[in-house]
Amino acid sequence: MTIKERLDRIIRLHKEIDRKLAQKRALLDIATGTGATLSDLPRKKEPSDRVGRLVQRMIDLEAEADADIDRLAGMKEEAKLWFDLLSDARHREVMELRYLECLEWSQVARATGYDVRHTFRLHSEAVAVLENSAPDVT
């Protein structure tokens, strides 16, 4: 697996954690009755264990998110070591904003003061440097 593929996994895992936490919040809204009401029609009586199932799913999502957060922290530590190999501060800044802070490309460009195309160019240069200088990644 290339460094670029490993870095892309950081972004995907970060988004997955966000999805799990959003799903947990939605379940909490349902369990506490603060979610959106879909219909005013009388509802069929549901099993009394509905809230119990919702709470269990929230607990499961929390545990999954916690495990993912631990994995993400390890992946970011590894990426930080790679970024320390970059001698160009502009490369380091773009890579850290994108992969350690998980900013969107437009946010990285705004934070660095570059336009998005130049940000992409710096990113490509940094990846090329890392692919040639970082230890073998599998």
Secondary structure per residue as TSV (DSSP state, phi and psi in degrees):
chain	resnum	aa	ss	phi	psi
A	1	M	-	360.0	133.4
A	2	T	-	-77.9	166.2
A	3	I	H	-62.3	-41.0
A	4	K	H	-59.1	-42.2
A	5	E	H	-64.6	-39.9
A	6	R	H	-65.3	-40.1
A	7	L	H	-65.8	-39.7
A	8	D	H	-62.6	-32.8
A	9	R	H	-64.0	-32.4
A	10	I	H	-61.3	-48.2
A	11	I	H	-64.1	-44.4
A	12	R	H	-62.1	-42.9
A	13	L	H	-66.6	-39.5
A	14	H	H	-59.7	-44.2
A	15	K	H	-66.5	-36.8
A	16	E	H	-65.1	-40.7
A	17	I	H	-61.8	-45.4
A	18	D	H	-59.1	-41.1
A	19	R	H	-63.8	-43.9
A	20	K	H	-63.3	-41.9
A	21	L	H	-68.7	-35.9
A	22	A	H	-66.8	-40.0
A	23	Q	H	-63.5	-39.7
A	24	K	H	-63.1	-43.2
A	25	R	H	-62.1	-39.9
A	26	A	H	-64.4	-41.5
A	27	L	H	-64.8	-36.9
A	28	L	H	-63.4	-41.7
A	29	D	H	-59.3	-42.5
A	30	I	H	-65.5	-45.4
A	31	A	H	-64.6	-34.0
A	32	T	H	-95.0	-1.1
A	33	G	T	77.3	17.5
A	34	T	-	-98.1	0.9
A	35	G	S	-74.8	174.4
A	36	A	-	-68.1	142.5
A	37	T	-	-91.0	126.5
A	38	L	-	-88.5	-25.6
A	39	S	-	-154.9	148.6
A	40	D	-	-95.8	-0.9
A	41	L	S	-68.2	149.8
A	42	P	-	-58.2	139.9
A	43	R	-	-99.2	151.9
A	44	K	-	-69.4	142.8
A	45	K	-	-63.2	126.2
A	46	E	-	-96.7	160.1
A	47	P	-	-56.6	145.3
A	48	S	T	-67.9	-12.1
A	49	D	T	-92.0	12.0
A	50	R	H	-58.4	-48.6
A	51	V	H	-64.3	-38.6
A	52	G	H	-60.3	-41.7
A	53	R	H	-66.3	-39.8
A	54	L	H	-63.9	-44.2
A	55	V	H	-62.9	-42.5
A	56	Q	H	-62.6	-40.4
A	57	R	H	-66.3	-38.3
A	58	M	H	-63.4	-41.8
A	59	I	H	-62.5	-43.2
A	60	D	H	-62.8	-44.8
A	61	L	H	-62.3	-40.4
A	62	E	H	-62.3	-43.6
A	63	A	H	-64.7	-42.7
A	64	E	H	-62.8	-44.1
A	65	A	H	-63.9	-40.7
A	66	D	H	-61.0	-44.2
A	67	A	H	-64.1	-40.8
A	68	D	H	-65.5	-38.5
A	69	I	H	-63.4	-40.4
A	70	D	H	-62.1	-44.6
A	71	R	H	-62.2	-43.2
A	72	L	H	-62.5	-40.9
A	73	A	H	-60.5	-42.4
A	74	G	H	-64.4	-41.3
A	75	M	H	-65.0	-37.9
A	76	K	H	-69.8	-36.0
A	77	E	H	-61.9	-44.1
A	78	E	H	-62.2	-44.0
A	79	A	H	-62.9	-39.4
A	80	K	H	-59.9	-39.3
A	81	L	H	-62.3	-40.6
A	82	W	H	-64.2	-43.6
A	83	F	H	-65.9	-27.8
A	84	D	T	-65.5	-17.9
A	85	L	T	-76.8	-15.0
A	86	L	-	-79.9	123.1
A	87	S	-	-82.8	-23.4
A	88	D	-	-86.4	118.5
A	89	A	H	-61.9	-31.2
A	90	R	H	-65.3	-41.3
A	91	H	H	-62.1	-47.0
A	92	R	H	-59.1	-45.0
A	93	E	H	-62.6	-46.2
A	94	V	H	-62.0	-45.0
A	95	M	H	-66.9	-40.8
A	96	E	I	-67.7	-41.3
A	97	L	I	-64.3	-41.3
A	98	R	I	-73.2	-47.2
A	99	Y	I	-102.0	-26.4
A	100	L	I	-91.9	-35.8
A	101	E	S	-98.0	-8.5
A	102	C	-	55.1	42.9
A	103	L	-	-80.1	152.6
A	104	E	-	-71.5	160.7
A	105	W	H	-59.3	-39.8
A	106	S	H	-64.3	-34.9
A	107	Q	H	-70.5	-38.1
A	108	V	H	-62.7	-44.8
A	109	A	H	-61.8	-44.5
A	110	R	H	-63.8	-42.6
A	111	A	H	-67.1	-32.3
A	112	T	H	-91.2	-17.6
A	113	G	T	84.8	8.3
A	114	Y	-	-99.5	160.4
A	115	D	-	-78.2	166.3
A	116	V	H	-62.2	-40.5
A	117	R	H	-61.9	-41.2
A	118	H	H	-67.8	-35.1
A	119	T	H	-61.2	-44.3
A	120	F	H	-60.6	-41.0
A	121	R	H	-63.4	-45.7
A	122	L	H	-62.6	-39.9
A	123	H	H	-61.3	-46.8
A	124	S	H	-61.2	-41.3
A	125	E	H	-63.2	-44.1
A	126	A	H	-63.2	-43.1
A	127	V	H	-61.1	-42.2
A	128	A	H	-62.2	-42.2
A	129	V	H	-62.6	-44.8
A	130	L	H	-65.9	-41.2
A	131	E	H	-60.3	-32.2
A	132	N	H	-88.4	-19.4
A	133	S	H	-119.3	-21.2
A	134	A	S	-77.9	154.0
A	135	P	-	-60.5	158.0
A	136	D	-	-55.7	132.9
A	137	V	-	-114.5	126.9
A	138	T	-	-128.8	360.0
